[in-house]
């Protein structure tokens, strides 16, 4: 390996490190949650409130809890309770889903997490 | 008069090296992976060595033939896998080609096999990821995977480059 190799290795290392900063750092919290039942839009709620939300799904009532800018499944009629175990969602782009009850919750924001993406 | 196409020495060389690259590619595809698309890419050893000893044109031929024939043998021709494979190949060839051309005009010794391999691996991963993001999973959440995949590309690129460096040294000593 010569000097140019080490230089290239350093450049690649910096690029990879900055990828972590760009794609992992500085998460923006989402502003609202889009709730869908069976693929159809059910309700869009702001995350800036503390409420419980009842959503009628395919199996029964899913109860969503919104608290301090985040949202989670609190009660669900499904068997595995995967949706409850996935916990809180707060970042733009995060998705919670209860497949048996066909309820999905997608976090969206006014501002996107990324300023711009060019390809 | 019918013209007879004569295979030049260069053609035969490309054929040999392509066969070698395909063999490695097939052997590697039998290995289990943690994440789809995450492979060491050992076939790139052949391509980096070819780039080094015989130039960029030879490397391009070997890569494209490897992608094409490899996909035919694995039954992934024209499937999403093929598209990803092609995108990765194009990305790595592009970066390695730019590097190759750049150091033709610069004085001094250019990068060694490791430098080419590191850059090629990143080009491969990023191009592949862009295609996956644009055509298959256009969701912001998968962008979080990119740094991890780039780290993997860094490691695999380093390993591939070190192997290629050994091969180049041995082959140059034999000349």
Boltz contact constraints between the chains, C-beta under 6 A:
constraints:
  - contact:
      token1: [A, 1]
      token2: [B, 112]
      max_distance: 6.0
  - contact:
      token1: [A, 1]
      token2: [B, 114]
      max_distance: 6.0
  - contact:
      token1: [A, 2]
      token2: [B, 109]
      max_distance: 6.0
  - contact:
      token1: [A, 2]
      token2: [B, 112]
      max_distance: 6.0
  - contact:
      token1: [A, 4]
      token2: [B, 111]
      max_distance: 6.0
  - contact:
      token1: [A, 4]
      token2: [B, 115]
      max_distance: 6.0
  - contact:
      token1: [A, 5]
      token2: [B, 111]
      max_distance: 6.0
  - contact:
      token1: [A, 5]
      token2: [B, 112]
      max_distance: 6.0
  - contact:
      token1: [A, 5]
      token2: [B, 114]
      max_distance: 6.0
  - contact:
      token1: [A, 5]
      token2: [B, 115]
      max_distance: 6.0
  - contact:
      token1: [A, 8]
      token2: [B, 111]
      max_distance: 6.0
  - contact:
      token1: [A, 8]
      token2: [B, 115]
      max_distance: 6.0
  - contact:
      token1: [A, 8]
      token2: [B, 118]
      max_distance: 6.0
  - contact:
      token1: [A, 9]
      token2: [B, 118]
      max_distance: 6.0
  - contact:
      token1: [A, 12]
      token2: [B, 118]
      max_distance: 6.0
  - contact:
      token1: [A, 12]
      token2: [B, 122]
      max_distance: 6.0
  - contact:
      token1: [A, 16]
      token2: [B, 150]
      max_distance: 6.0
  - contact:
      token1: [A, 16]
      token2: [B, 151]
      max_distance: 6.0
  - contact:
      token1: [A, 16]
      token2: [B, 154]
      max_distance: 6.0
  - contact:
      token1: [A, 19]
      token2: [B, 146]
      max_distance: 6.0
  - contact:
      token1: [A, 19]
      token2: [B, 147]
      max_distance: 6.0
  - contact:
      token1: [A, 19]
      token2: [B, 150]
      max_distance: 6.0
  - contact:
      token1: [A, 20]
      token2: [B, 147]
      max_distance: 6.0
  - contact:
      token1: [A, 23]
      token2: [B, 143]
      max_distance: 6.0
  - contact:
      token1: [A, 23]
      token2: [B, 144]
      max_distance: 6.0
  - contact:
      token1: [A, 23]
      token2: [B, 146]
      max_distance: 6.0
  - contact:
      token1: [A, 23]
      token2: [B, 147]
      max_distance: 6.0
  - contact:
      token1: [A, 93]
      token2: [B, 140]
      max_distance: 6.0
  - contact:
      token1: [A, 93]
      token2: [B, 141]
      max_distance: 6.0
  - contact:
      token1: [A, 119]
      token2: [B, 130]
      max_distance: 6.0
